[in-house]
Amino acid sequence: MIRLNATATQTGTTTGFNANARLANGSDIAVAGTLAPVDGGYRLGLDRAELEQGALAARLAAPTVLSVAGSTVSLDAVKLNVGAGSVTASGTAGEALDIGLDINALPLVIANAVMPELGLAGTLSGNATISGLSSAPQVTFTADANGINAAAIGDYGIAPLHASVSGSYADNVVTLAALRADGTGGCRYRAPAPYP
């Protein structure tokens, strides 16, 4: 971390906070909100949360609340706008899981901020439901990716690709209900379902 500016104010049992930071990788982070104790835990209200790195930006779409009671965290439709896309999470996470995720046109270029050598392009949309126990999670998912390109496939003349997948995860096994991919030059793949 290169720079951190933070302030806090106290009103009764509620603490208001505002912080800005510049990280060593050039990312700028800003967060503001309130923290207050409630029965059995606390309530975190987020008014602002932003992450910027170059042209890439992720921002909290609207103020939201996270409640913590014991080991359980409750999410009140936390939505992040990432580039022209978004990710929304809602539900509860603790010993028992009940979480819904919705991804809309998420730009895959965000992965390049961490690993530039990936050279990823395209967008990802889909949804997932996470249930079961934290020690044995169960997931159902669908995903649709458009305009996919990457350094690893750039020389094969098949990009951009469109791919879609649906399936589930349980007992440390991923089962695909459907998988298909289409690219330029007649590239086409269909996986037998279910797989494995």
C-alpha positions as CSV (number, residue, x, y, z in Angstrom):
1,M,0.0,0.0,0.0
2,I,1.3,3.5,-1.0
3,R,-1.3,5.8,0.6
4,L,-4.2,5.5,3.1
5,N,-6.5,8.3,4.2
6,A,-9.3,7.3,6.7
7,T,-11.7,9.1,9.0
8,A,-14.2,7.9,11.5
9,T,-17.0,9.5,13.5
10,Q,-19.1,8.3,16.4
11,T,-22.8,8.9,16.9
12,G,-24.2,7.0,19.8
13,T,-23.2,3.3,19.1
14,T,-22.9,3.9,15.4
15,T,-19.5,4.5,13.8
16,G,-19.3,6.2,10.5
17,F,-16.2,5.7,8.3
18,N,-14.7,7.0,5.1
19,A,-11.4,5.6,3.6
20,N,-9.4,6.0,0.4
21,A,-6.3,4.0,-0.5
22,R,-3.8,3.8,-3.3
23,L,-2.3,0.3,-3.6
24,A,1.2,-0.5,-4.9
25,N,-0.3,-2.0,-8.1
26,G,-1.9,1.4,-9.0
27,S,-5.4,0.5,-7.8
28,D,-7.5,3.1,-6.0
29,I,-10.0,1.9,-3.4
30,A,-12.7,4.0,-1.7
31,V,-15.2,2.9,0.9
32,A,-17.7,4.7,3.1
33,G,-20.5,3.6,5.4
34,T,-21.5,2.8,9.0
35,L,-20.9,0.1,11.5
36,A,-23.3,-0.5,14.4
37,P,-23.8,-3.3,17.0
38,V,-27.1,-5.2,16.9
39,D,-28.3,-8.2,19.0
40,G,-25.9,-11.0,18.5
41,G,-23.7,-9.2,16.0
42,Y,-23.4,-6.0,14.0
43,R,-24.7,-4.2,11.0
44,L,-22.5,-2.9,8.3
45,G,-24.0,-0.3,6.0
46,L,-22.1,0.4,2.8
47,D,-22.8,3.7,1.2
48,R,-19.9,3.6,-1.3
49,A,-17.4,1.0,-2.4
50,E,-15.2,1.5,-5.4
51,L,-12.1,-0.1,-7.0
52,E,-10.4,1.5,-10.0
53,Q,-7.3,0.3,-11.8
54,G,-6.6,2.1,-15.1
55,A,-9.7,1.9,-17.3
56,L,-11.2,-0.8,-15.1
57,A,-13.7,0.1,-12.4
58,A,-16.0,-1.7,-10.0
59,R,-18.5,0.3,-8.0
60,L,-21.3,-0.5,-5.6
61,A,-24.5,0.2,-7.5
62,A,-26.5,1.3,-4.5
63,P,-26.2,1.5,-0.8
64,T,-26.6,-1.9,0.9
65,V,-26.5,-3.6,4.2
66,L,-24.5,-6.6,5.5
67,S,-25.7,-8.1,8.8
68,V,-23.5,-10.4,10.9
69,A,-25.1,-12.6,13.6
70,G,-22.7,-15.2,15.1
71,S,-21.1,-16.9,12.2
72,T,-23.8,-16.0,9.7
73,V,-23.5,-13.1,7.2
74,S,-26.7,-11.8,5.5
75,L,-26.4,-10.0,2.2
76,D,-29.1,-7.6,1.1
77,A,-28.8,-7.7,-2.7
78,V,-25.2,-6.5,-2.9
79,K,-24.7,-5.3,-6.5
80,L,-21.4,-4.3,-8.0
81,N,-21.2,-2.6,-11.4
82,V,-18.1,-3.8,-13.1
83,G,-17.3,-2.0,-16.4
84,A,-20.5,-2.3,-18.4
85,G,-21.6,-5.4,-16.5
86,S,-22.6,-6.3,-13.0
87,V,-22.5,-9.0,-10.2
88,T,-25.3,-9.3,-7.6
89,A,-25.2,-11.4,-4.5
90,S,-28.0,-12.0,-2.0
91,G,-28.8,-14.4,0.8
92,T,-27.0,-15.8,3.8
93,A,-23.6,-17.5,4.4
94,G,-22.6,-19.3,7.6
95,E,-22.7,-22.9,8.7
96,A,-25.7,-23.2,6.3
97,L,-25.6,-21.6,2.9
98,D,-28.4,-19.9,0.9
99,I,-26.8,-17.6,-1.6
100,G,-27.9,-16.4,-5.1
101,L,-25.5,-14.9,-7.6
102,D,-26.4,-13.1,-10.8
103,I,-23.8,-12.1,-13.3
104,N,-24.7,-9.8,-16.2
105,A,-22.2,-9.1,-19.0
106,L,-19.2,-9.2,-16.7
107,P,-16.1,-8.1,-18.7
108,L,-13.5,-10.9,-18.6
109,V,-10.8,-8.3,-19.1
110,I,-10.9,-7.8,-15.3
111,A,-8.8,-11.0,-14.9
112,N,-6.0,-9.3,-16.9
113,A,-5.6,-6.8,-14.1
114,V,-4.2,-9.7,-12.0
115,M,-2.7,-11.8,-14.7
116,P,-2.0,-9.7,-17.8
117,E,-0.6,-12.7,-19.7
118,L,-4.1,-14.2,-19.9
119,G,-5.1,-11.6,-22.6
120,L,-8.8,-12.3,-21.9
121,A,-11.6,-10.6,-23.8
122,G,-15.3,-11.1,-23.9
123,T,-18.2,-11.1,-21.4
124,L,-19.8,-13.6,-19.0
125,S,-23.4,-13.8,-17.9
126,G,-25.1,-16.4,-15.7
127,N,-26.4,-17.3,-12.3
128,A,-25.7,-19.7,-9.5
129,T,-27.5,-20.9,-6.4
130,I,-25.3,-22.0,-3.5
131,S,-26.9,-24.2,-0.8
132,G,-26.1,-26.9,1.7
133,L,-23.6,-26.6,4.5
134,S,-20.3,-24.6,4.4
135,S,-18.5,-28.0,4.9
136,A,-20.5,-29.5,2.0
137,P,-21.7,-26.8,-0.4
138,Q,-24.0,-27.6,-3.3
139,V,-24.1,-25.4,-6.4
140,T,-26.3,-25.2,-9.5
141,F,-25.2,-22.9,-12.2
142,T,-25.6,-21.6,-15.8
143,A,-23.2,-19.5,-17.7
144,D,-23.0,-17.9,-21.1
145,A,-19.8,-16.3,-22.5
146,N,-19.7,-14.2,-25.6
147,G,-16.8,-12.8,-27.6
148,I,-14.2,-14.9,-25.9
149,N,-10.6,-14.5,-26.8
150,A,-7.4,-15.2,-24.9
151,A,-3.7,-15.3,-25.5
152,A,-3.7,-19.1,-25.3
153,I,-6.1,-19.5,-28.3
154,G,-5.2,-16.4,-30.2
155,D,-3.1,-18.2,-32.8
156,Y,-5.6,-20.9,-33.6
157,G,-8.0,-18.7,-35.6
158,I,-11.1,-19.8,-33.6
159,A,-11.8,-16.7,-31.7
160,P,-14.0,-15.0,-30.8
161,L,-15.8,-17.9,-29.1
162,H,-19.3,-18.2,-27.7
163,A,-19.8,-20.8,-25.0
164,S,-22.5,-21.9,-22.7
165,V,-22.6,-24.3,-19.8
166,S,-25.0,-25.5,-17.1
167,G,-24.5,-28.0,-14.3
168,S,-24.0,-28.6,-10.6
169,Y,-21.4,-29.2,-8.0
170,A,-21.8,-31.5,-5.0
171,D,-19.5,-33.9,-3.0
172,N,-16.4,-32.4,-4.7
173,V,-17.7,-33.3,-8.1
174,V,-18.8,-31.0,-11.0
175,T,-21.5,-32.5,-13.2
176,L,-22.2,-30.7,-16.5
177,A,-25.8,-30.9,-17.8
178,A,-24.9,-29.1,-21.0
179,L,-21.7,-27.7,-22.6
180,R,-21.4,-26.1,-26.1
181,A,-18.9,-23.8,-27.8
182,D,-18.9,-22.2,-31.2
183,G,-16.1,-20.2,-32.8
184,T,-15.0,-18.8,-36.2
185,G,-13.9,-21.1,-39.0
186,G,-16.5,-23.7,-38.3
187,C,-15.2,-24.5,-34.8
188,R,-18.0,-26.3,-32.9
189,Y,-18.0,-28.5,-29.7
190,R,-20.9,-30.3,-28.0
191,A,-20.2,-32.3,-24.8
192,P,-22.4,-35.3,-24.0
193,A,-24.8,-34.7,-21.2
194,P,-24.6,-35.3,-18.4
195,Y,-20.8,-35.3,-17.9
196,P,-19.1,-37.0,-16.3
